[in-house]
Amino acid sequence: MQSHLIRLVLCALCALPLAARAAPSAVKRAAVASVDQHAADLTDLSDKIWGYAETALREHKSSKVLADYAEQQGFTVTRGVSGMPTAFIATFGNGRPVIAIMGEYDALPGVSQKAIAEKSPLVEGAAGHGCGHNLFGAASLGAALAIKEQIAAGKLKGTIVFYGTPAEEAVGGKTYMARDGVFNGVDVMFAWHPGDESMADAVTSQAMVDLMVEFKGQAAHAASDPWNGRSALDGAMLFAQGVEMMREHMKPSSRVHYVIPDGGDVPNVIPEHAKVWIWARDQKRTEVDDLYARIRKIAEGAALMTGTQAVVKLQGGDWEQLLNEPGAKLIDANLRWIGTPTYTADEDAFAKQIQAATNVPAVGMERKIRALDDQEPEGGSTDVGDVSWVVPTLTLTVVTSPKAAPWHAWPVVATGGMSIGHKGLIVASKTLAATMVDLYENPKALREVRADFEKKRGDAVFKAYLPDGQPPLPNE
Ligand SMILES: [Zn+2]
C-alpha cells in the first residue's frame, strides 16, 4: 500500500517538467522578491493607466508612464515602433537567451466606471479599462524588471525585452509589429491576461478576419425613376442573405458576425453606397481563409444580381494562438507555487455585490487554478495569436475580477482599479518572472519550448491579415 502510494506521488511529479519539479532556485526566489519590492510602483503604474483610460493608439500617457519607469529602472527604451507612437521596446542585457514579454495598456470606449461595486461611471460615456489592460501592462513590466535585476546582479545571463504593445482592442498593434519583424530574434515570448479565474493557458484563441464589404450602386429618385437606380443596399442585403445561407455549411467551430454601418441616406434616394462590416472566425486560420474566400464569392454574386459593384476590403485580423505544451506546464507549476491571491472578507463582499448586480451567482472570487486539461475553448481573438506564430509564446490568465461577471464591462473596470485587481497583478508578475527564470537557468527547458514551437508551426509562414501600409492612427 505504502509503496503504491509512493509510486503514485512519483508519477504525479513525473508529469511536471524538470525545471519546475526542483525546489525554486535562489534566483527564482530573488526574482519573486523583486516583484514584492516594486509592488507599490507597479500598482501605482496600473492605477495611473486605469485613470487615463486611453483607447487604441491614443495611449500616449499610458505608454509614457510605463516607458519612463522602464528607463528609470535602467532599461534602454525605444519609443515609437511600427508606425505607432504609443508602441515601445525596453531592453536590458546582452546575448542569448533573449526572453521577452508583452504589455498592453489600451482601454475600451464607453465603459467608464468608478472602483466601486455598483455601476457608476467615473466620466459618463468615457472609456474604461473593461479588459484589465492597465493591470496587464504594469504586471508584465514588473516581471521584466525582476529579470533585469537578476541579470544586473550577474545571476542570469542573456537579454530581457519588454514590448509595449498598443491597440489590442482595435487595430491590433502586435499584428503590425509581427508583420514588421519587430519580434525577430526573440527566443521565447511571454504574455498574460486578466480573467475571472487563473490558469496557464492551454486552449487557443480564435483566428479571425475583419472585412468591410462596400457596395456601389447608382442613385435615382426612388419613386419617379427607380429604373435608373441600382441599389447598393440591395447588394448589401443579398450579400448578408448569402452569408446566412453559408452559415449552415460552416464548421461548428466557425463564427460569422456582421453589422450594416451604411445602408444609404434617405428612403427617397436609391442608395448609391452601402457597407457591410463582417468578421469571420474559427479556431484554425485555415478555416478562416476558406470563409474569407467564400465571402468574396458571395459579395461578387450579390453585386452581379443587383447590378452593383462590390469591393471586399481587408481591415485586419488575427491568427489563432499557437499553444506551447512544455511552456504551459512550466507556467502551471510556477502559478501553483505562487498561488492565487488571498482575499479579505471585504473583497469577497465587493465581488459578491458585483455578481448580484449583474445577475450571476454571488460566489465571490475564484481561488482555484484551472488544470491544463480542464479548459474550455475561448470565443475570442487576440493579436497575441499573431506573435505566437513568429516566436514561441507562453501565456497565463490570472483572476482579477468576480467569477462569471460580464467582461468588457463595468465590473472589470471596478475591480481593476482596486485591491482585487492589484493582487492579481502581483500574482501575474511573480508567475511570469518565475517562469522566465526557468528558461534562463535551464537550457533544456528552453530547448523543449523551442522544439514544441517548431514542431507545431511546421512549415506555416506568418502572414498578417492586414492591409498594406501603416496602422490607421486616430485623428486627435
Ligand atoms: Zn484584453
Residues whose N, C-alpha, C, O or C-beta is under 5 A from the ligand:
A	BS01	ZN	C131
